[in-house]
Amino acid sequence: MPWSRIISAIVAIALALGMLLAGSWYFAAGFMVIVLLGELEYFRLVRAKGINPAGKTTLVISQLLLITATFNPTLTDAFFPIGGTFICFYLLFQPKLASIADISTSILGLFYGGWLPSYWIRLRVGLESHPPILIATNPNALPQINIGLDTLPQWETAWWNINHFSPALKITLIAFACIWAADIGAYLMGKFFGKTRLSEISPKKTVEGAAFGILASALVGGWGAWYMQWNAWQISGILLGLLIGVVSLLGDLTESMMKRDAGVKDSGQLIPGHGGILDRTDSYVFTAPLIYYYVTLFLPLLPKTLF
């Protein structure tokens, strides 16, 4: 592995951990920058196909959507269709008649680059500032998410003691750890033992690598559920890890499909040894809503313990 790739990975993980530990609007602001850079790469891929989306308008609306997710997460889902409608209206009044591709790629940019990533902000910041009302068949099965908004970075309180972390921070760290385990496990197993090609979309991915990555994610998820004593932790963490491993792989393949269609190897050259922002964050896009609803809707329905 090139040193540039190793150093870039270390720097990226350090920045990600810093954002996670800080929480509050510190996390949101850093995430908004990542989303902005990712959407710029997405629209470059789109324009490589000769399509003219409402790029600037979608970028602005996506940032407003993320701000909404930070200060009032319950309004985020309402903002998405309103923002999409505005994008369509904007394209109607362009000097050049907009095509179906112009409209669809613009809405996809808002969905893929704004709405889906907003769930990371809802998970890390929203669960602290606006804890959801959880409805379960068994009231005793409700998880303990009674927390308030962080007004200072987490490192100014007790960043060295994981037991002092808020539940929202712990859940987000577990989710990130599952994705990292899936990526690293798939890369190492595929590199040294992979023989069976997984898909024509991404020739370097192997079945062996994918299977080991999903297994590694499940093991991390299982440990996380045991540590936090989730409802039915014996299976709930493993199930979440399996889902994260599979969905992160699908996110990776989706971005590879877009690059293949655009005729480019990488989405950008921002990160030495890795390519662009999308090349490093594709595993996170579709996993965000999965994790959020798993924790807030599905987990409370499970019995407190299986035995």
N, C-alpha and C positions, 0 to 999 in steps of 0.2 A: 504494500500500500504506500503511495507517495506521501512524503512528509507533509506536503501542502494539504493533502486531504486530512491527515491526522490532526495537524495544527488547527485547521478550519473547524473540524468537528469539536475539538476541545473548546475553542473560543465560542462556538455556537451553543454548546451545552452550558458553558459558564453564563452566557447572556440569558439563556432560557431560565436557568435556576435563579439568577438574580431577579428577573421579572416575576417569577413565581413567588419567591420569598417576599418581595416588596408588596405585591398585591395591590388592591385598591386601584386608583387611577394611574399608578405607576405601571402596573401590568397592562392596563387598558391602553395607555399611550404607546408603550412599546409594541403592543400587538397591532395597533392601528398602523404603525410604520411598516411592519411586516406585511400586513394585508395590502397596503398601498403599493409596495414594491412587487408583491405577487400579482396583483391585478395589472400592473404595467406590463409585466412579462406575458400575462394571459392575452392582453390586447395586442401585443406584438405578434403572438402566434396567430391570432385571428386575422390581423392585417396581412400576414404572410400568405393567406389564402385569397387575398383580394377583396375581403369584406370590410365594410366601413361602419363599425359599431359606434354607439354614442359613448365613446371612451371616457371623456372628461366628465360628462354628466353622471355616468355610472360610478366613477371614482368618488365624486363628491357625495352622492347618495349613499354609497357604501360606508364612507366615513361617518356620515350622520347616523346611519343604522348602528354602527358600533358605539357611537356616543350614547344613543338611546339604550343600548344593551347595558351600558355602564351605569347610567343613572336611573333607568326605569326598565328593567328587563321585561316586565309584563307587556310593554308596548312594542317590543321589538317585532313580534309576529304581525302586528297591525301595520307597522311601518313598511314591511317588505312589500306587500301588494300595492300600497300607496306609492312607494318609490318606483316599482315596476311600471305602474300606470303613468307616472310622470315621464319616465324614459320613453315610453311609447308615444306620448303626446309630443315630446321634444323631437323625435324622429319624424313625426308627421309634418313638421314645419321646416324641414331642411330644404335648401334649394334643389338638391338632387333627391329624386324619389327613393325612399328607403326600400330595401328588399326584405323578404322574410328572413334571410340570413342576418341582415343588419340588426333586426329586432331580436331575433332569437339569441344571437351571441351576446347582445347587450344584457338581456334578462339573465342569461346563463352567467355572465360576469357578476351580476348582482347576487345571484344565488350561490355560485361557487366561490366567489371571492369576498362576499360580504355577509350574507345571511348564515351560511353554514359555519364560518369561523366565529360568528358572534356567540356561538354556544360555548366557546372557551371562556369568553368574558363572563357569560352567565354562570358558568361553572365556578370560576375562580373568584369573581367579584360579586355576581348576583346572589349566590347562595349565602353570602355574608350580609349584604345590604338589604336583600329582600328574600328571606327564607320562604320557600313555597309552602302552600297549604297542602299537605299530603293526605289523601283519602285512602284508607286501607280497609280491607275486610276485617282485619284484626287490629284494633287500636293499639294493642300492646306491642305490635311489630314495627311501629313507627321508629325510624332512625333518629338519633339525637343530632339535629342540626339547629341548635339554638345559639346563634352567633350574631354578632353585630359587625358593622362596616369597619374595616381597618382604616384608620386615619393616618397612620404612620407606617413606613416600611417595616415589614416583619423583622428585618435584621436589627432594628433598633430596640426590639423587645427581647426575643429569645431565639435567634436564628440557629443557635447551636444545639437547642434542645427540641427534638422532634415531638416530644410529648406535649409541648406548649403550642404546637401548630394548631391552627383552626381546622375543623373538619373539612371545610372547602379546600384549604391548601393541601391537606393530606390526600383528598380524593383526586385533585388535579395532579399531584406528584405521582400517585399510583398510576393514573392514566398515561402520563408521559413516560413513566418507567416501562409500562407495558409496550408502548410504541417503540421505545429505544431497544427493548429486549427483542422485539420482533424484527426490527431492522438489522441489528447486529447479529442476531442468531441466523437470520436468513443469509446475510452476506458471508459469514464465516463458513457455514455449512455448505452453501452453494459454491463457494470458491474452492474448497478443498475436497468436497465429496459429491457435489452436484453433477449429475449425469443426464437426467431427464429434463428436457426443455419444458417449461411451464406453459408458455404462450408465445405465439409469433409476434405479439405486440411488443414484448420485451425479451429478446433472445437470450440475454444473460441470466434471466431468472430461471431457477430450476424447481422441480417438484420437491426435491429433497430439502432445498433451502427454505422454501415456503413452509413446508411441514414443520421443520425445526423452529422457524421463527414463530409460528403460531403456538407451538408447544412452549417455547420460552416465555411468550406473552402470558399464556395460561398459568405458568408457574409463578410469575411475578404477581398476577392478579390474585392468585390463591393466597400468597403471602400477605398481600395488602388487605384482603378481606379478613384474614385471621388477626392481623395486627389491629384493625379497626373494630373487630368483633361485629361485623355486619350480620344482618339476619341471614340464617342458614349459611354461615360463612364457609362451611365445608364444600359447598358447590357454587355459591354466588360469585365468589372471586374468580374461580376457575372459568365459569361461564363468561364472565365479563372479559377475562383475558383472551379466551377463545374468540369472542366476538371482535375485540379490538384487533387481534392478529389478522383475522380474515378481512375486516373492513379496511384496515390500513393497507393491506396488500391490494385490495380493489382500488383504493385511492391512488396508489402508486401506478397501477396499470392504466387507470383512467388518464392520468397526466401523461404517461408514455404514449397512449393512443393519440392524444392531442398533438404531442410533439411529432409523432410519426406522420400524422395527417398534414401538419404544417411543413414537414420536410426538414426538421432541425434535430440536432443531437441533444442539445440542452436548451432549457427555457431561457437561460441567460449565462453570464459569466461573472456574476457578482461574488460568488464564493469560490475561492481557489480550490481546485480539486473536486468540486461538487457540482458546479454549474450555477444555476440561478436559484432564487428563493423557492420557486415552485418545485424544483428538483429535490429540495430538502424538506418541504412542508406538505408534499402531496399526501403523505400518510396521515396527516392530522385533520384534513378537511372533512371527510365523511365520518370520522370517529367522534367528532365533537358532539353532535346531537344524540348519537347513540349512547354515549357515556352519561350525558345530562339526564336523559329520560330513563335510562337504566337505574340511576341512583334515585331520582325523584319520583318515579312512577312504579317501576317494577320491583325494586328492592323492598319497599314497604309492604308489598303483598306477600312476601315470603314469611314463613314462620320464624320466630326468633331463633329457634334451634331445630335441627333435624332429629336430635336424639334426646 
